[in-house]
């Protein structure tokens, strides 16, 4: 079974909100500048949502680790 495009996008966004929050906090810790921190977090989120979405869609075409469907069903 494969995920829909909408599900892959929702997963990408929710994951990146968490990850980009971490990036924003790390940049703020080192720079002390909230504008730079928020900019880095926003850029990080946009770029990585797109990359994660492409990654998810490619993996839907790779059978590795998936159980095989039965040859027939009754």
C-alpha positions as CSV (number, residue, x, y, z in Angstrom):
1,X,0.0,0.0,0.0
2,X,1.4,3.4,-0.9
3,X,0.7,6.8,0.8
4,X,-1.3,9.4,-1.1
5,X,0.4,12.6,-2.2
6,X,-1.6,14.5,0.5
7,X,-0.4,12.2,3.2
8,X,3.2,12.4,2.1
9,X,3.0,16.2,2.1
10,X,1.3,16.3,5.5
11,X,4.1,14.1,7.0
12,X,6.8,16.3,5.4
13,X,5.3,19.5,6.8
14,X,4.7,18.1,10.3
15,X,8.2,16.7,10.5
16,X,9.8,19.9,9.2
17,X,8.0,22.1,11.7
18,X,9.6,20.1,14.4
19,X,13.0,20.0,12.7
20,X,13.0,23.7,11.7
21,X,12.1,24.7,15.2
22,X,15.3,23.0,16.3
23,X,17.3,24.8,13.5
24,X,15.8,28.2,14.5
25,X,16.8,27.6,18.2
26,X,20.4,26.5,17.3
27,X,20.9,29.5,15.0
28,X,19.5,31.8,17.7
29,X,21.8,30.3,20.3
30,X,24.9,31.0,18.2
31,X,23.9,34.3,16.6
32,X,21.6,35.9,19.2
33,X,19.7,37.4,16.3
34,X,16.0,36.5,16.1
35,X,15.7,37.8,12.5
36,X,18.5,35.6,11.2
37,X,17.2,32.7,13.3
38,X,13.7,32.9,11.9
39,X,15.0,33.3,8.4
40,X,17.2,30.3,8.6
41,X,14.3,28.2,10.1
42,X,11.9,29.3,7.3
43,X,14.4,28.5,4.6
44,X,15.3,25.2,6.2
45,X,11.6,24.3,6.3
46,X,10.8,25.1,2.7
47,X,13.8,23.4,1.3
48,X,13.5,20.3,3.4
49,X,9.7,19.9,2.9
50,X,10.3,19.7,-0.8
51,X,13.2,17.3,-0.5
52,X,11.3,15.0,1.9
53,X,8.3,15.0,-0.4
54,X,10.4,13.9,-3.3
55,X,12.1,11.3,-1.1
56,X,8.8,9.9,0.0
57,X,7.4,9.7,-3.5
58,X,10.6,7.9,-4.8
59,X,10.4,5.4,-1.9
60,X,6.9,4.5,-2.9
61,X,8.5,2.9,-6.0
62,X,11.0,0.8,-4.1
63,X,9.7,-2.6,-2.8
64,X,12.5,-3.0,-0.2
65,X,11.1,-3.9,3.2
66,X,7.5,-4.3,2.1
67,X,5.6,-7.5,2.5
68,X,4.5,-9.1,-0.7
69,X,0.7,-9.2,-1.4
70,X,-0.8,-12.7,-1.6
71,X,-0.9,-14.3,-5.0
72,X,-4.7,-14.6,-4.6
73,X,-7.4,-13.9,-2.1
74,X,-10.6,-15.8,-1.4
